[in-house]
Amino acid sequence: MTQFTKLLLAGLVTGLAMTAAVGTAAAAGPESQITILYDAFGKDGAMQKDWGFSALVEVAGKRILFDTGDNRDIFAANVKAKNIDLTKLDFVVLSHRHSDHMAGLAHVLSVNPKVKIYAPKEGFGIYGSSLPSTFYRKAEALPPDMRYFDGKPPAVMTFGSAWQDANFELIDKTTEIAPGITLIALVSDAPGTRELKELSLAINTPEGVVLVVGCSHPGIDKIVEAAATINPKIHLIAGGFHLVAASDDAISKIVATLKDTFQVENIAPGHCTGEPTFAALKQAFGDHYIYAGVGTSLATGSAVGAGQRRGEAPALDADDLVSYRRLAAREDPFGLAAWRRKLANTEVGATRR
């Protein structure tokens, strides 16, 4: 055997070994999962319950913090309980400007001040914003000392955020921020949240889209419709569907849309989805309904639901219901008190008739 042949064979053996090593590393790559860090129900005794939402999304080799809950200290305690290192995030997504989704950001920034944060772009928004100075009317006849910027405003006026020096990137339209990772940007037209901008996270995986939603103010059906343009196969939806005060008819329509129209494969609802909607989704999706209380880790790949509470388990049990209802009514964020009074008056009227 010549020296050249020996070198060639050695090279082939080394190459095969490296290929095998790479294949093994790929097979044993980062676990794809969503860990619920903040919600008002759950079974993990180490986690504190509170109204709000946060999840650590580990998919496609990325570690993404989606929303940060309603209370900095509770969020910090829950992060510690799950041994999560916030210094090793790829980025943060804040779905919308409501406090129950962003109050924990103060803790994130205390340990990772330069982390990139994606948030909705809004005029005069809490995350910072900018507007052309043409937005206000001018009065040329006024003396300079009575005019904004002495009558010579900058072409674009930049406004600060509530978190000075934070590394925000504001999203105004649906944008792919990394290969296969898209932020869906929609606007609510519902009474009470009209013009509210909200971001949802859509990750295109080999199994289909993994969709993480905060509160779904623009409508969970509209968010899923937008996600289906990325990939019509919706593998998993996790998060809040904002049906906490919805009527049975409205819930039925949404459940049918998700299951029959979009043929969503797996569903892991939480936060503001609402107790009646939990029950309706569990009934409709059966074994493809995944319990997603605080502290739960949800597999997102082909093993989704393996070893997790599936459709055979209650959507919420007695303990869950007590804490969920108490926290949901704490500040009556959805006008539930008025809704319940109206319902009670309707029932009384029906009884009298």
C-alpha positions as CSV (number, residue, x, y, z in Angstrom):
1,M,0.0,0.0,0.0
2,T,1.5,3.3,-1.1
3,Q,1.8,6.3,1.3
4,F,-0.8,8.1,-0.8
5,T,-3.3,5.3,-0.4
6,K,-2.7,5.2,3.3
7,L,-3.3,8.9,3.6
8,L,-6.4,8.7,1.4
9,L,-7.8,5.8,3.6
10,A,-7.0,7.8,6.8
11,G,-8.8,10.8,5.4
12,L,-11.9,8.7,4.5
13,V,-12.0,7.1,8.0
14,T,-11.6,10.6,9.6
15,G,-14.4,12.0,7.4
16,L,-16.7,9.1,8.1
17,A,-16.1,9.5,11.9
18,M,-16.8,13.2,11.7
19,T,-20.0,12.6,9.7
20,A,-21.2,10.1,12.3
21,A,-20.4,12.5,15.1
22,V,-22.3,15.3,13.3
23,G,-25.3,13.0,12.7
24,T,-25.3,12.0,16.4
25,A,-25.1,15.6,17.5
26,A,-27.9,16.5,15.3
27,A,-30.1,13.7,16.5
28,A,-29.3,14.7,20.1
29,G,-29.7,18.4,19.5
30,P,-31.4,20.9,21.7
31,E,-34.7,19.6,23.0
32,S,-37.7,21.3,21.3
33,Q,-40.2,22.3,24.0
34,I,-42.3,25.1,25.4
35,T,-42.1,25.7,29.2
36,I,-45.0,27.6,30.7
37,L,-43.4,30.1,33.2
38,Y,-46.5,32.2,34.1
39,D,-50.2,31.4,34.3
40,A,-53.1,31.2,36.8
41,F,-53.4,27.4,36.9
42,G,-51.0,24.5,37.2
43,K,-49.8,21.5,39.2
44,D,-46.2,22.3,39.8
45,G,-45.9,23.1,43.5
46,A,-42.7,25.1,43.0
47,M,-44.4,27.6,40.7
48,Q,-46.5,30.6,41.8
49,K,-49.8,31.1,40.1
50,D,-50.8,34.6,38.9
51,W,-52.9,36.1,36.1
52,G,-50.6,36.6,33.1
53,F,-48.5,34.7,30.6
54,S,-44.9,33.8,29.8
55,A,-43.3,30.9,28.1
56,L,-39.7,29.8,27.2
57,V,-39.8,28.5,23.7
58,E,-36.9,26.2,22.7
59,V,-37.4,25.3,19.1
60,A,-35.3,25.2,15.9
61,G,-32.1,25.7,18.0
62,K,-33.4,29.0,19.5
63,R,-34.2,29.9,23.1
64,I,-37.0,32.5,22.9
65,L,-38.7,34.1,25.9
66,F,-42.3,34.9,24.9
67,D,-43.9,37.4,27.2
68,T,-42.9,38.0,30.9
69,G,-46.0,37.8,33.0
70,D,-47.7,40.3,35.3
71,N,-45.4,40.6,38.3
72,R,-41.6,40.9,38.3
73,D,-41.0,39.0,41.5
74,I,-43.4,36.1,40.7
75,F,-41.8,35.9,37.2
76,A,-38.3,35.8,38.8
77,A,-39.3,33.2,41.3
78,N,-40.8,30.9,38.6
79,V,-37.7,31.3,36.3
80,K,-35.6,30.3,39.3
81,A,-37.8,27.3,40.1
82,K,-37.3,26.0,36.6
83,N,-33.5,26.7,36.6
84,I,-33.7,28.9,33.5
85,D,-30.7,31.0,32.6
86,L,-32.0,34.2,31.1
87,T,-28.5,35.2,30.0
88,K,-28.7,32.6,27.3
89,L,-31.7,33.8,25.4
90,D,-31.5,34.4,21.7
91,F,-34.2,37.1,22.0
92,V,-37.4,38.1,23.8
93,V,-40.9,38.6,22.2
94,L,-43.4,40.9,23.9
95,S,-46.8,40.1,22.3
96,H,-48.5,43.3,23.3
97,R,-48.5,46.2,25.7
98,H,-50.8,44.8,28.5
99,S,-49.1,44.6,31.8
100,D,-49.9,40.9,32.4
101,H,-47.6,40.1,29.5
102,M,-44.7,42.4,30.1
103,A,-44.2,43.4,33.8
104,G,-41.4,40.8,34.3
105,L,-39.3,42.5,31.7
106,A,-37.6,44.5,34.5
107,H,-36.2,41.2,35.8
108,V,-35.0,40.1,32.4
109,L,-33.1,43.3,31.8
110,S,-31.5,43.1,35.3
111,V,-29.7,40.0,34.3
112,N,-29.5,40.4,30.5
113,P,-29.6,44.1,29.7
114,K,-28.6,43.9,26.1
115,V,-30.9,41.1,25.0
116,K,-32.8,41.8,21.8
117,I,-36.5,42.4,22.4
118,Y,-39.1,42.3,19.6
119,A,-42.3,44.2,20.3
120,P,-45.2,45.8,18.3
121,K,-44.5,49.2,16.8
122,E,-47.2,51.7,17.8
123,G,-47.3,55.5,17.6
124,F,-46.2,56.8,21.0
125,G,-45.9,53.2,22.1
126,I,-44.6,52.1,25.5
127,Y,-41.7,50.2,23.7
128,G,-40.6,53.4,22.0
129,S,-41.7,54.7,18.6
130,S,-41.1,57.3,15.9
131,L,-43.3,59.5,13.8
132,P,-42.6,62.0,11.0
133,S,-42.9,65.5,12.4
134,T,-45.6,66.2,9.7
135,F,-48.0,64.5,12.1
136,Y,-48.9,67.8,13.8
137,R,-50.3,71.0,12.3
138,K,-48.0,74.0,12.0
139,A,-48.7,77.7,12.7
140,E,-46.1,79.5,10.7
141,A,-47.2,83.0,11.9
142,L,-46.2,82.2,15.6
143,P,-42.9,83.5,16.8
144,P,-40.2,80.8,17.1
145,D,-40.3,80.7,20.9
146,M,-44.0,79.6,20.7
147,R,-43.3,76.8,18.2
148,Y,-42.2,73.3,18.7
149,F,-38.4,73.0,18.1
150,D,-38.4,76.8,17.3
151,G,-40.3,75.9,14.1
152,K,-37.6,73.6,12.9
153,P,-38.6,70.1,14.0
154,P,-36.5,67.0,12.9
155,A,-37.9,65.1,10.0
156,V,-38.6,62.1,12.2
157,M,-39.4,62.5,15.9
158,T,-38.2,59.6,18.1
159,F,-39.9,58.8,21.4
160,G,-38.5,56.8,24.3
161,S,-39.6,53.5,25.8
162,A,-40.5,52.7,29.4
163,W,-37.2,50.7,29.6
164,Q,-34.5,53.2,28.7
165,D,-31.5,51.7,26.8
166,A,-33.3,48.3,26.2
167,N,-32.5,46.8,22.9
168,F,-36.0,47.0,21.2
169,E,-36.7,46.1,17.6
170,L,-40.2,47.2,16.8
171,I,-42.3,45.1,14.3
172,D,-44.9,46.8,12.2
173,K,-45.8,44.0,9.9
174,T,-45.5,40.2,9.7
175,T,-41.8,39.6,9.5
176,E,-39.5,36.5,9.3
177,I,-36.9,37.4,11.9
178,A,-34.8,34.2,11.5
179,P,-35.0,31.3,9.1
180,G,-38.3,29.6,9.7
181,I,-39.2,31.9,12.6
182,T,-41.9,34.5,11.9
183,L,-43.6,37.2,14.0
184,I,-47.2,37.6,12.9
185,A,-48.3,41.2,13.4
186,L,-52.0,41.8,13.5
187,V,-54.3,44.5,14.9
188,S,-57.4,44.0,17.1
189,D,-60.7,45.4,16.0
190,A,-62.6,44.1,19.0
191,P,-64.4,46.6,21.4
192,G,-62.1,47.6,24.2
193,T,-58.9,46.7,22.4
194,R,-59.5,48.3,19.1
195,E,-56.2,49.3,17.3
196,L,-54.2,47.2,19.8
197,K,-51.2,45.6,17.9
198,E,-50.2,42.1,18.8
199,L,-47.3,39.8,17.8
200,S,-47.6,36.0,17.7
201,L,-44.7,33.6,17.2
202,A,-44.8,31.1,14.3
203,I,-42.0,28.6,13.9
204,N,-42.1,26.4,10.8
205,T,-40.8,23.0,11.9
206,P,-40.7,19.6,9.9
207,E,-43.9,18.7,11.7
208,G,-45.7,21.9,10.8
209,V,-46.1,25.3,12.4
210,V,-45.7,25.7,16.1
211,L,-47.7,28.8,17.0
212,V,-47.3,30.6,20.3
213,V,-49.9,33.3,21.1
214,G,-50.1,35.8,23.9
215,C,-53.7,37.0,24.2
216,S,-55.0,36.7,20.6
217,H,-56.8,40.1,20.8
218,P,-56.9,40.2,16.9
219,G,-58.7,36.8,17.0
220,I,-57.2,33.4,17.3
221,D,-58.8,32.4,14.0
222,K,-57.2,35.4,12.2
223,I,-53.8,34.5,13.7
224,V,-54.1,30.9,12.6
225,E,-55.2,32.0,9.2
226,A,-52.0,34.1,8.9
227,A,-49.9,31.2,10.2
228,A,-51.4,28.9,7.6
229,T,-50.0,31.1,4.8
230,I,-46.5,30.1,6.1
231,N,-47.4,26.4,6.2
232,P,-51.0,25.1,6.1
233,K,-50.1,22.3,8.5
234,I,-50.5,23.7,12.0
235,H,-48.8,21.3,14.4
236,L,-49.4,23.0,17.7
237,I,-51.0,26.1,19.2
238,A,-50.1,27.2,22.7
239,G,-51.1,30.3,24.7
240,G,-54.1,32.5,25.4
241,F,-57.1,32.6,23.0
242,H,-58.9,35.5,24.7
243,L,-62.3,33.7,25.0
244,V,-62.5,34.1,28.8
245,A,-65.9,35.9,28.6
246,A,-67.1,34.5,25.3
247,S,-70.5,33.1,24.7
248,D,-71.0,29.4,24.1
249,D,-71.9,30.1,20.4
250,A,-68.7,32.1,19.9
251,I,-66.6,29.4,21.6
252,S,-68.2,26.7,19.4
253,K,-67.5,28.6,16.2
254,I,-63.8,29.1,17.2
255,V,-63.4,25.4,18.2
256,A,-64.9,24.3,14.9
257,T,-62.7,26.7,13.0
258,L,-59.5,25.4,14.6
259,K,-60.4,21.7,14.4
260,D,-62.3,21.5,11.1
261,T,-61.3,24.4,9.0
262,F,-57.6,24.7,9.9
263,Q,-57.2,21.1,11.1
264,V,-54.9,22.0,13.9
265,E,-53.2,18.9,15.1
266,N,-52.5,19.7,18.8
267,I,-53.7,22.4,21.1
268,A,-52.3,23.5,24.5
269,P,-54.5,26.5,25.6
270,G,-53.8,28.6,28.7
271,H,-54.1,32.1,30.2
272,C,-57.1,34.0,28.9
273,T,-58.6,31.1,26.8
274,G,-61.3,30.7,29.5
275,E,-62.7,27.8,31.5
276,P,-65.6,27.0,29.1
277,T,-63.2,27.1,26.2
278,F,-60.8,24.7,27.9
279,A,-63.7,22.3,28.3
280,A,-64.9,22.7,24.7
281,L,-61.4,22.3,23.3
282,K,-60.7,19.2,25.4
283,Q,-63.9,17.6,24.2
284,A,-63.2,18.4,20.5
285,F,-59.5,17.6,20.4
286,G,-59.5,14.6,22.7
287,D,-56.0,13.1,23.0
288,H,-54.6,16.1,21.0
289,Y,-55.6,18.4,23.9
290,I,-52.5,19.1,26.0
291,Y,-52.7,20.4,29.5
292,A,-50.5,23.5,29.7
293,G,-50.6,24.8,33.3
294,V,-47.7,26.9,34.8
295,G,-44.6,24.8,35.1
296,T,-45.5,22.4,32.3
297,S,-43.1,21.6,29.5
298,L,-44.7,20.8,26.2
299,A,-42.8,18.8,23.5
300,T,-43.1,20.5,20.1
301,G,-41.7,17.9,17.7
302,S,-43.0,14.6,16.6
303,A,-43.2,13.5,20.3
304,V,-45.7,16.3,21.2
305,G,-47.8,15.2,24.1
306,A,-45.6,12.2,25.0
307,G,-45.7,11.8,28.8
308,Q,-47.9,14.8,29.2
309,R,-51.5,15.1,30.4
310,R,-53.6,14.6,27.3
311,G,-57.3,14.7,26.6
312,E,-58.1,12.0,29.1
313,A,-57.2,14.4,32.0
314,P,-59.4,17.2,33.1
315,A,-58.8,20.6,31.5
316,L,-58.9,22.2,34.9
317,D,-59.5,20.3,38.1
318,A,-61.1,21.7,41.3
319,D,-57.9,23.4,42.6
320,D,-57.1,24.8,39.2
321,L,-60.6,26.3,38.9
322,V,-60.4,28.0,42.3
323,S,-57.1,29.8,41.6
324,Y,-58.0,30.5,37.9
325,R,-61.3,32.2,38.8
326,R,-59.8,34.1,41.7
327,L,-57.0,35.5,39.7
328,A,-59.1,36.2,36.6
329,A,-61.5,38.3,38.7
330,R,-58.8,40.0,40.8
331,E,-59.0,43.3,38.9
332,D,-61.9,42.3,36.6
333,P,-59.7,42.8,33.5
334,F,-62.3,41.6,31.1
335,G,-65.4,43.2,32.6
336,L,-66.5,39.9,34.0
337,A,-68.4,41.4,36.9
338,A,-70.7,43.3,34.6
339,W,-71.1,40.2,32.4
340,R,-72.0,38.0,35.4
341,R,-74.5,40.6,36.6
342,K,-76.1,40.6,33.2
343,L,-76.2,36.8,33.1
344,A,-77.7,36.7,36.6
345,N,-80.4,39.2,35.7
346,T,-81.2,37.3,32.5
347,E,-81.6,34.1,34.5
348,V,-83.8,35.8,37.1
349,G,-86.0,37.3,34.4
350,A,-86.4,33.9,32.7
351,T,-87.4,32.3,36.0
352,R,-90.0,35.0,36.7
353,R,-91.5,34.4,33.3
